[in-house]
Amino acid sequence: MNMEAFVLGCGGMMPLPYRHLTSVLLRRDGDLFLFDGGEGTQVSLRRLNLKWKKINAIFVSHTHADHVTGLPGILMLSAQVDRNEPLYIFGPPKIAEYIESSRKVLDMYINYPIVVKEITAPCDVYEGDGFKVRAFPLEHTKTCVGYTLEEYDRPGEFNPEEALKLKVPRGPLWGMLQHGQSVKNEDGVEVKPEQVVGLARKGRKFSFVTDTMYLPTIAPEVKDSDLLICEGMFADDCADQAKEKKHMTSRQAATIARDANAKRMALIHYSPRYNDKDLELLLKQAREVYPNAQLSKDRMHVEIPYVE
């Protein structure tokens, strides 16, 4: 089952000719999840030629304009496909008001259900086949939340040779063992799953953190992420400004990744003061703390494989 992230925009505050505002699309097999929808989101979706008009859910960090101004267009264009499934939208207080007022002012034609749920406390907000999405509080100039999409553990590897040794014939009984059920072998003797199935294998975890000041409480929430996409808006020389505006430096983002034992971390939500060449400084400072840091780029594609 594939899991992959597409960075649709990596900028903060205002778009640049070469950098759209923050937005990430996560694709897990046939499911699509959008994390924030800044200005330019549709442009990247079209340039990547992604079949995105049946997004399952949208997860909004907060209602600052650079994270939501791309959403009305997404909602309107999603009405152009034959859709019966509801679109779920999650976010902090005010997201429902923003969606409803956009629909009214723009006189949107919407031919599918939209379900908006506001988040007021850390909790699991969405559950799908084999995974869940959790929201947790961040600290910004207005209410803001981060998200993790985490898969449940997968069954351990099945040992067919051992099953045959234990006189369990190939067929439906093997499937029952793989799903945790004991069976009777050809001699009527009980065979338990743990005799032929290895230890459970950990699922994958994707985390999305922006906008926020540095908080030590973030690392436990994103612990063991296979991919952590985390704001790193400023370089070290702007640390005071970052604190004042409740943002992070790339070094602080790297500290979270290190403390969380993340496998990979991609910086996002750069200040418009930095051009693409300047971003190398943010990356350098992050890698002094966490060597597996990388820079997000518009339309960047990142696969998130299983780690057996």
Helices and strands as residue ranges (DSSP letters): E 3-9, E 23-28, E 31-35, H 41-47, E 57-59, H 65-68, H 71-78, E 87-91, H 95-105, E 114-118, E 123-128, E 131-137, E 145-151, H 160-165, H 172-178, E 183-184, E 190-191, G 193-195, E 205-209, H 218-221, E 227-231, G 236-238, H 239-245, H 250-259, E 265-268, H 279-287, E 293-295, E 300-303
